[in-house]
Amino acid sequence: MTISESTSTRLAAAASAKQQATQAASPLDASTAALKKADARVQKQLASTVASISGLGKFKAAVSQAQLSARDLAGIKDSSTGEAVKKTLTAFASSFNAIVAETRSVAADASGTARISRGMTRTMNADLSRIQDLRAMGFTSAPDGSMKIDMAKFEAAHKANPKGVQDTLAKLGRLVEKTAEKELASEGRIANSLAALNGHSNSLKQQQSALLNVSQLFAQQGKNTGFFGTLMSAYSSAS
């Protein structure tokens, strides 16, 4: 064999080896990319679910506070001073409006917060239309469902008819307290939404664990490219 022939043979062997290495690496790279893509998807879904759980938890706290404020409003006594009544009313309005604010700040489509809030604000709006005395006392409802009170108008109404105003506020407090109690019940929509979100979160965490196991096994036996299909089947079953 001539030097030229020997050189050509070595170059051909090197090219063949490089090609084989590239072909072997290709399915490995594809498998690694598939694992990373699946992990990124699960991470994104889990982050969204955790955010919804947090948002719904804050919403639940706001409803709970509104329930307490409504109870205070319902418990106003005939002997209460004008300042005491105004303080109780201000706290009630603030806690009620916090429900609307929390609704706007969370991903309502995932947690059902908007649906729950609409139930609360619908009660308030219905009361405003049914209890005409509320409008005479300075109550109005904003387009977003929050409550507004003209305090000058309220103070004038209370001064003119303290008992009538306090009776109306007590009625309003009882109605809103009842609605909040229904939503906060163990079988209410808030509890059901939280249970569903927590269940979804646990499922996603199981998928994360399955992906981690797949990644670890693939790192150990990744050179066996046929092994990847078995691993992904195991992950799909766990998911």
C-alpha positions as CSV (number, residue, x, y, z in Angstrom):
1,M,0.0,0.0,0.0
2,T,1.3,3.4,-1.0
3,I,1.6,6.3,1.4
4,S,-1.2,8.0,-0.5
5,E,-3.4,5.0,-0.2
6,S,-2.7,4.6,3.6
7,T,-3.5,8.3,4.2
8,S,-6.7,8.0,2.2
9,T,-7.7,4.9,4.3
10,R,-7.0,6.7,7.6
11,L,-9.0,9.8,6.5
12,A,-11.9,7.6,5.4
13,A,-11.9,5.8,8.7
14,A,-11.8,9.0,10.6
15,A,-14.7,10.4,8.6
16,S,-16.7,7.3,9.2
17,A,-16.0,7.4,13.0
18,K,-17.1,11.1,13.1
19,Q,-20.2,10.3,11.2
20,Q,-21.1,7.5,13.6
21,A,-20.5,9.7,16.6
22,T,-22.7,12.4,15.1
23,Q,-25.5,9.9,14.4
24,A,-25.2,8.5,17.9
25,A,-25.3,12.0,19.4
26,S,-28.3,13.1,17.4
27,P,-31.0,11.0,19.2
28,L,-29.3,11.7,22.5
29,D,-29.6,15.4,21.9
30,A,-33.2,15.1,20.8
31,S,-34.0,13.0,23.9
32,T,-32.4,15.6,26.2
33,A,-34.3,18.4,24.5
34,A,-37.6,16.5,24.9
35,L,-36.9,16.1,28.6
36,K,-36.1,19.8,29.0
37,K,-39.2,20.8,27.1
38,A,-41.5,18.6,29.3
39,D,-39.9,19.9,32.5
40,A,-40.3,23.6,31.3
41,R,-44.0,22.9,30.6
42,V,-44.6,21.4,34.0
43,Q,-42.7,24.2,35.7
44,K,-44.8,26.8,34.0
45,Q,-48.1,25.1,34.9
46,L,-47.0,24.6,38.5
47,A,-46.0,28.3,38.9
48,S,-49.4,29.4,37.5
49,T,-51.3,27.0,39.8
50,V,-49.3,28.1,42.9
51,A,-50.1,31.8,42.0
52,S,-53.8,30.9,41.7
53,I,-53.7,29.2,45.1
54,S,-52.1,32.2,46.6
55,G,-54.5,34.6,45.0
56,L,-57.5,32.6,46.1
57,G,-56.1,32.4,49.6
58,K,-56.0,36.2,49.7
59,F,-59.5,36.4,48.3
60,K,-60.7,34.0,51.0
61,A,-59.1,36.2,53.7
62,A,-60.9,39.2,52.2
63,V,-64.3,37.5,52.2
64,S,-63.7,36.4,55.8
65,Q,-62.9,40.0,56.8
66,A,-66.0,41.2,55.0
67,Q,-68.1,38.6,56.9
68,L,-66.8,40.0,60.2
69,S,-67.4,43.6,59.2
70,A,-70.9,42.7,58.0
71,R,-71.6,41.0,61.4
72,D,-70.5,44.2,63.1
73,L,-72.8,46.2,60.9
74,A,-75.7,43.9,61.7
75,G,-74.9,44.3,65.4
76,I,-75.3,48.1,65.5
77,K,-77.3,49.2,68.6
78,D,-79.9,51.9,68.7
79,S,-77.7,53.5,71.4
80,S,-74.6,53.7,69.1
81,T,-73.3,57.1,68.5
82,G,-73.1,58.7,65.0
83,E,-69.3,58.3,65.0
84,A,-69.4,54.7,66.1
85,V,-71.9,53.9,63.3
86,K,-69.8,55.7,60.7
87,K,-66.7,53.9,61.9
88,T,-68.4,50.5,61.6
89,L,-69.8,51.4,58.1
90,T,-66.4,52.6,56.9
91,A,-64.8,49.3,58.0
92,F,-67.6,47.4,56.2
93,A,-67.2,49.3,53.0
94,S,-63.4,48.9,53.1
95,S,-63.6,45.1,53.6
96,F,-66.2,44.7,50.9
97,N,-64.2,46.7,48.4
98,A,-61.1,44.5,49.2
99,I,-63.0,41.6,47.7
100,V,-63.3,43.5,44.4
101,A,-59.7,44.5,44.6
102,E,-58.5,40.9,45.1
103,T,-60.6,39.7,42.2
104,R,-58.8,42.1,39.9
105,S,-55.4,41.1,41.1
106,V,-55.5,37.3,40.6
107,A,-55.9,35.0,37.6
108,A,-59.6,34.6,38.1
109,D,-60.1,32.1,35.2
110,A,-58.0,29.5,37.0
111,S,-59.3,29.9,40.5
112,G,-63.0,30.8,40.0
113,T,-62.4,34.0,42.0
114,A,-64.4,36.2,39.6
115,R,-67.4,33.9,39.8
116,I,-67.3,34.0,43.6
117,S,-66.9,37.8,43.7
118,R,-69.8,38.3,41.3
119,G,-72.0,36.4,43.7
120,M,-70.9,38.7,46.5
121,T,-71.3,41.9,44.5
122,R,-74.6,40.8,43.0
123,T,-75.9,40.5,46.5
124,M,-74.8,44.1,47.2
125,N,-76.2,45.5,44.0
126,A,-79.5,43.7,44.5
127,D,-79.7,45.1,48.0
128,L,-79.0,48.6,46.7
129,S,-81.9,48.3,44.3
130,R,-84.2,46.7,46.8
131,I,-83.4,48.8,49.8
132,Q,-84.1,52.3,48.5
133,D,-83.1,53.8,51.8
134,L,-79.5,52.9,51.0
135,R,-79.4,55.3,48.1
136,A,-81.0,58.0,50.3
137,M,-78.1,57.4,52.7
138,G,-75.5,58.0,50.1
139,F,-74.8,54.4,48.9
140,T,-73.9,53.9,45.2
141,S,-72.3,51.0,43.4
142,A,-69.3,51.6,41.0
143,P,-69.1,49.8,37.6
144,D,-66.6,47.4,39.0
145,G,-69.0,46.4,41.8
146,S,-67.2,48.2,44.6
147,M,-69.1,50.3,47.1
148,K,-69.1,54.1,47.4
149,I,-70.6,56.1,50.2
150,D,-71.2,59.8,50.2
151,M,-70.4,60.4,53.9
152,A,-72.0,63.9,54.0
153,K,-75.2,62.5,52.7
154,F,-75.0,59.6,55.1
155,E,-74.4,61.8,58.1
156,A,-77.4,64.0,57.2
157,A,-79.6,60.9,56.8
158,H,-78.4,59.5,60.2
159,K,-79.0,62.8,61.9
160,A,-82.5,63.0,60.6
161,N,-83.5,59.4,61.4
162,P,-80.9,57.5,63.5
163,K,-83.0,54.4,64.1
164,G,-84.1,54.1,60.5
165,V,-80.6,54.3,59.2
166,Q,-79.3,51.8,61.7
167,D,-82.1,49.4,61.0
168,T,-81.2,49.6,57.3
169,L,-77.5,49.0,57.9
170,A,-78.3,46.1,60.1
171,K,-80.4,44.5,57.4
172,L,-77.6,45.1,54.9
173,G,-75.0,43.6,57.2
174,R,-77.1,40.4,57.8
175,L,-77.6,39.9,54.0
176,V,-73.9,40.3,53.2
177,E,-72.8,38.1,56.2
178,K,-75.1,35.4,55.0
179,T,-73.6,35.5,51.5
180,A,-70.1,35.4,52.9
181,E,-70.9,32.5,55.2
182,K,-72.2,30.5,52.3
183,E,-69.0,31.1,50.2
184,L,-66.7,30.3,53.2
185,A,-68.5,27.0,54.1
186,S,-66.6,23.8,53.8
187,E,-68.8,22.8,50.8
188,G,-68.7,26.4,49.3
189,R,-67.1,27.5,46.1
190,I,-64.0,28.8,47.7
191,A,-63.2,25.5,49.4
192,N,-64.0,23.6,46.3
193,S,-61.8,25.8,44.1
194,L,-58.9,25.5,46.6
195,A,-59.3,21.7,46.7
196,A,-59.2,21.5,42.9
197,L,-56.2,23.8,42.7
198,N,-54.3,21.9,45.4
199,G,-55.1,18.6,43.6
200,H,-53.8,19.9,40.3
201,S,-50.6,21.2,42.1
202,N,-50.0,17.8,43.6
203,S,-50.4,16.2,40.2
204,L,-47.9,18.5,38.7
205,K,-45.4,17.8,41.5
206,Q,-45.8,14.1,40.8
207,Q,-45.0,14.8,37.1
208,Q,-41.9,16.8,38.2
209,S,-40.8,13.8,40.3
210,A,-41.3,11.4,37.4
211,L,-39.4,13.7,35.0
212,L,-36.5,13.9,37.5
213,N,-36.4,10.1,37.7
214,V,-36.4,9.8,33.9
215,S,-33.6,12.4,33.7
216,Q,-31.5,10.5,36.3
217,L,-32.0,7.1,34.6
218,F,-31.3,8.6,31.2
219,A,-28.1,10.2,32.4
220,Q,-27.0,6.7,33.7
221,Q,-28.0,4.8,30.6
222,G,-28.4,7.4,27.9
223,K,-26.0,5.7,25.5
224,N,-28.7,3.1,25.0
225,T,-30.9,5.3,22.8
226,G,-33.7,2.7,22.8
227,F,-33.9,3.1,26.5
228,F,-35.4,6.6,26.2
229,G,-38.7,5.4,24.8
230,T,-39.1,3.1,27.8
231,L,-38.4,6.0,30.1
232,M,-40.8,8.4,28.5
233,S,-43.5,5.7,28.6
234,A,-42.9,5.4,32.3
235,Y,-43.1,9.1,32.7
236,S,-46.4,9.3,30.8
237,S,-47.9,6.6,33.0
238,A,-46.8,8.4,36.1
239,S,-48.3,11.7,34.8
